[in-house]
Amino acid sequence: MPVKRVLVIGSNGLLGQKMAELLFRGSPHAITLSSIEAEPAVVYQSAEYIPLDITSRKDVRRVIGAVEPDVIVNCAAMTNVDACEQEKELAWRINVGGVEHLVDAAKRANSYLVHLSTDYIFDGRGGPYNEDDRPSPISYYGKTKLASENVLRASGLPYCIGRTMVLYGFAPHVRPNFVLWLIQNLERNMPVRVVDDQRGNPTFVDDLAYGLLRAIELERTGVYNLAGREIISRYEFACTVATVFGLDASLISPVKTSEFAQPAPRPLNSGLITLKAEVELGYKASPMETALAVLKTQLARTGKRMADSRPIPGKSQGRKDSRN
């Protein structure tokens, strides 16, 4: 495969770090990392790190103009669903305006753009969904992610959109995800309440990163669902996590979504069908217990737990905007 210049945007986040790790593992590519923070979460001797705020068109043009990437992997987004509902202007600036800026600069550099989307573009009434089902978002977050997809569709650029959901895993200095939050509480013998009426595919970040890498290697364009193998309720998933990690599942109580006063509505009967990615990309998500066992090994190997997974200092506003 020819050597390509690859720019990973949002490289300090969970997915961004996993993408960087995969790209550096025996890859011939020239890789540049970029996030909103002043410093990288992980330093790679062979990679340049450039701070970047995707809400600034000038900043995006400067960085992409300097790197001239063949491939741009956009892992940056505002993913806090409730914050998006409460701070709509910021959510639009990051999730839609940021992608418009990337498209503008990518056209100048003749780049192939890889972008992340979500099951939240659907209403959760008729899942699981395939790539051709009609979107109908019920939250502002979902609306911004659908709008970002439409920006790419209208761009004329070669692009690949990876839709995913319920992402979990570990990387240094990232904000808590559902699994790490759950482990932290159960290790402290703290009772937790988990919804049993939200269904979907829990997705191990390592699997998602591999799927995106395959799309890059094969130069695929279009939309691909890249999610976990099993479609289960969030409560069932939590109980599986407890079993794999040897924690007390009796501390987990099932509740209904309506019992939480959350600003953003959630799609309930969701899920993503990954057959297209399996056939065209060779994507094969790990069985849930296997993925959790790998995560357990990763945590044990690093000696890390949630207390060590703190945001790095910078202008990320406490990761509230989750641009990484």
C-alpha positions in Angstrom: 0.0 0.0 0.0 1.4 3.4 -0.9 2.5 5.7 1.9 -0.1 8.3 2.8 -0.1 11.4 4.9 -2.8 10.9 7.6 -4.1 13.7 9.9 -6.0 12.4 12.9 -8.2 15.2 14.4 -9.4 14.7 18.0 -6.3 12.6 18.6 -6.5 13.1 22.4 -9.9 11.5 22.7 -10.7 7.8 23.2 -11.1 6.9 19.5 -8.4 9.4 18.4 -5.9 7.7 20.6 -6.9 4.2 19.4 -6.6 5.4 15.8 -3.2 6.8 16.4 -2.1 3.5 18.1 -3.3 1.4 15.2 -1.8 3.7 12.5 1.6 3.6 14.2 1.6 -0.2 14.6 3.6 -1.2 11.6 2.1 1.4 9.4 4.1 3.0 6.6 2.1 6.2 6.7 3.3 9.7 7.7 1.0 10.6 10.6 0.1 14.0 12.2 -1.9 14.2 15.4 -4.2 17.1 16.3 -6.6 18.1 19.1 -7.9 21.2 20.8 -5.5 20.9 23.8 -2.0 22.5 23.7 -0.3 19.1 24.4 -0.8 15.5 23.2 -2.2 12.9 25.5 0.4 10.4 24.2 3.7 11.5 22.6 4.9 9.6 19.5 8.5 10.4 18.5 7.7 10.0 14.8 4.5 12.2 14.8 4.0 15.9 14.9 1.3 17.2 17.2 -0.5 20.4 16.2 -3.2 22.0 18.4 -6.4 22.7 16.4 -9.8 24.2 17.1 -12.1 22.9 14.3 -14.6 25.8 15.0 -12.0 28.2 13.5 -12.0 28.1 9.7 -8.7 30.0 9.7 -7.1 27.4 12.1 -8.4 24.5 10.1 -7.1 26.0 6.8 -3.7 26.7 8.4 -3.2 23.1 9.8 -4.5 21.2 6.8 -2.7 23.5 4.4 0.6 22.8 6.3 0.1 19.0 6.5 -1.5 18.5 3.1 -3.0 15.2 4.2 -4.1 12.5 1.8 -6.5 11.2 4.6 -8.2 13.2 7.4 -9.8 11.2 10.2 -12.2 13.4 12.1 -12.7 12.0 15.7 -13.6 15.5 17.1 -17.2 16.2 18.2 -19.3 17.4 21.0 -20.8 14.1 22.2 -22.3 15.0 25.5 -25.9 14.5 24.5 -27.5 16.6 27.3 -25.0 19.4 26.9 -25.9 19.6 23.2 -29.5 20.0 24.2 -28.6 22.8 26.5 -25.9 24.5 24.5 -27.2 24.3 21.0 -25.1 27.0 19.5 -21.9 25.4 20.7 -23.0 22.0 19.5 -23.8 23.3 16.0 -20.4 25.2 15.8 -18.5 22.0 16.7 -20.5 19.2 15.1 -21.6 21.0 11.9 -19.5 24.1 11.5 -16.4 22.2 12.3 -17.1 19.7 9.6 -17.9 22.5 7.1 -14.4 23.9 7.9 -12.8 20.5 7.4 -14.6 20.0 4.0 -13.5 23.5 2.9 -9.8 22.8 3.7 -10.0 19.2 2.5 -11.0 20.3 -1.0 -8.0 22.5 -1.2 -5.7 19.6 -0.2 -7.6 16.9 -2.2 -8.1 14.9 1.0 -10.2 11.8 1.7 -12.3 12.5 4.8 -13.3 9.9 7.4 -16.0 11.1 9.8 -17.8 9.6 12.8 -21.6 9.6 13.2 -24.1 7.9 15.5 -27.3 5.9 15.9 -28.8 9.1 17.4 -29.7 10.2 13.9 -32.6 7.7 14.3 -35.6 8.0 16.6 -35.2 4.6 18.1 -38.6 3.3 17.3 -37.7 0.8 14.6 -34.2 -0.4 15.3 -31.9 -2.0 14.5 -31.0 0.1 11.5 -29.1 -0.4 8.3 -27.2 2.3 6.4 -30.1 3.1 4.1 -32.9 3.6 6.7 -34.4 7.0 6.9 -33.0 9.2 9.7 -35.3 10.9 12.2 -33.3 12.4 15.1 -35.2 13.3 18.3 -32.3 15.0 20.1 -30.3 18.1 19.1 -27.1 16.0 19.2 -28.7 13.7 16.7 -29.7 16.6 14.5 -26.2 18.0 14.5 -24.7 14.6 13.5 -27.2 14.1 10.7 -26.4 17.7 9.5 -22.7 16.8 9.5 -23.4 13.7 7.4 -25.3 15.9 4.9 -22.4 18.3 4.7 -20.2 15.5 3.6 -22.8 14.1 1.1 -23.0 17.5 -0.6 -19.3 18.2 -0.5 -18.1 16.4 -3.6 -15.2 15.0 -1.6 -14.4 11.3 -1.3 -15.6 10.5 2.2 -16.4 7.6 4.6 -18.9 7.9 7.5 -18.7 5.4 10.3 -21.8 5.2 12.4 -21.4 3.8 15.9 -23.0 3.7 19.4 -22.4 3.1 23.1 -18.6 3.4 22.7 -16.4 2.1 25.5 -12.8 1.4 26.2 -9.8 2.9 27.9 -7.1 5.5 26.9 -5.2 8.0 29.1 -6.8 11.2 30.1 -10.2 10.7 28.5 -13.5 11.4 30.1 -15.4 8.5 31.7 -17.5 6.3 29.4 -20.3 4.0 30.6 -18.2 0.9 31.3 -15.4 2.7 33.2 -18.0 4.6 35.2 -19.8 1.4 36.1 -16.5 -0.4 37.1 -15.5 2.5 39.3 -18.8 2.5 41.2 -19.0 -1.3 41.5 -15.4 -1.5 42.8 -16.4 0.9 45.5 -19.5 -1.2 46.3 -21.8 1.7 45.3 -25.3 0.9 44.0 -26.1 2.1 40.5 -29.2 2.4 38.4 -29.1 1.4 34.7 -31.9 1.7 32.2 -33.3 -1.5 30.9 -35.4 0.0 28.1 -32.6 1.3 25.9 -31.3 -1.3 23.4 -28.3 -1.1 21.1 -24.8 -2.4 20.3 -22.2 -1.7 22.9 -19.1 -1.0 20.8 -15.5 -1.6 21.9 -13.3 1.3 20.7 -10.6 -1.0 19.5 -13.0 -2.7 17.1 -14.3 0.7 15.9 -10.7 1.9 15.2 -10.0 -1.3 13.3 -13.1 -0.8 11.1 -12.1 2.8 10.3 -8.5 1.6 9.4 -9.9 -1.0 7.1 -12.0 1.7 5.3 -8.9 3.8 4.9 -6.8 0.9 3.6 -9.5 -0.1 1.1 -10.3 3.5 0.2 -14.0 2.9 0.7 -16.5 5.6 0.4 -20.1 6.0 1.8 -21.7 5.1 5.1 -20.8 2.1 7.2 -22.3 0.9 10.5 -19.4 0.0 12.8 -20.8 -1.2 16.1 -20.7 -4.2 18.5 -21.9 -7.6 17.7 -24.7 -8.0 20.3 -27.8 -5.8 20.5 -28.9 -5.8 24.2 -30.3 -3.5 26.8 -28.0 -1.2 28.7 -28.9 -3.1 31.9 -28.0 -6.5 30.4 -24.7 -5.0 29.3 -24.0 -3.7 32.8 -24.6 -7.1 34.3 -22.2 -8.7 31.7 -19.6 -6.1 32.6 -20.0 -7.0 36.3 -19.6 -10.7 35.6 -16.5 -10.3 33.4 -14.8 -8.0 36.0 -15.8 -10.2 39.0 -17.9 -7.4 40.5 -21.2 -7.6 42.3 -24.1 -7.4 39.8 -26.6 -7.2 42.6 -25.6 -3.6 43.0 -27.1 -2.8 39.6 -30.8 -1.9 39.6 -32.9 -1.8 36.4 -34.8 1.4 35.8 -36.8 3.1 33.0 -35.4 6.0 31.0 -38.4 8.1 32.0 -37.2 7.9 35.6 -34.2 10.2 34.7 -34.9 13.8 34.1 -32.5 14.2 31.2 -32.6 17.2 28.9 -32.2 15.1 25.7 -34.5 12.3 24.6 -32.9 9.0 23.9 -33.7 6.5 21.1 -34.9 3.4 22.9 -35.2 0.6 20.4 -32.0 1.3 18.5 -29.1 -0.7 17.3 -27.0 -0.8 14.1 -26.8 -3.6 11.5 -23.2 -4.1 10.6 -23.5 -6.6 7.6 -22.3 -4.1 5.0 -19.1 -3.4 6.9 -18.6 -7.1 7.5 -18.9 -7.9 3.8 -17.1 -4.8 2.3 -14.5 -4.0 5.0 -14.0 -7.4 6.6 -15.2 -5.8 9.9 -15.8 -8.3 12.6 -16.6 -7.0 16.1 -15.4 -9.0 19.0 -17.9 -11.0 21.1 -18.9 -8.8 24.1 -17.3 -11.0 26.7 -14.1 -11.2 24.7 -13.9 -7.4 24.2 -14.5 -6.9 28.0 -11.8 -9.4 28.8 -9.4 -7.5 26.6 -10.4 -4.2 28.3 -9.8 -5.9 31.7 -6.3 -6.9 30.6 -5.6 -3.4 29.3 -6.6 -1.9 32.6 -4.6 -4.5 34.6 -1.5 -4.0 32.4 -1.5 -0.2 32.8 -2.5 -0.3 36.5 -5.1 2.3 35.7 -8.6 2.8 36.9 -11.1 5.6 36.5 -9.2 7.8 39.1 -6.3 7.9 36.6 -8.4 8.8 33.6 -8.4 12.5 34.1 -8.7 15.1 31.3 -5.4 16.7 30.4 -5.1 20.5 31.0 -5.9 22.8 28.2 -8.7 24.8 26.7 -11.2 21.9 26.5 -13.4 23.4 29.1 -13.3 20.3 31.3 -14.1 18.1 28.3 -17.6 19.4 28.6 -17.6 20.0 24.8 -16.0 16.6 24.2 -14.4 17.9 21.0 -12.0 15.0 21.3 
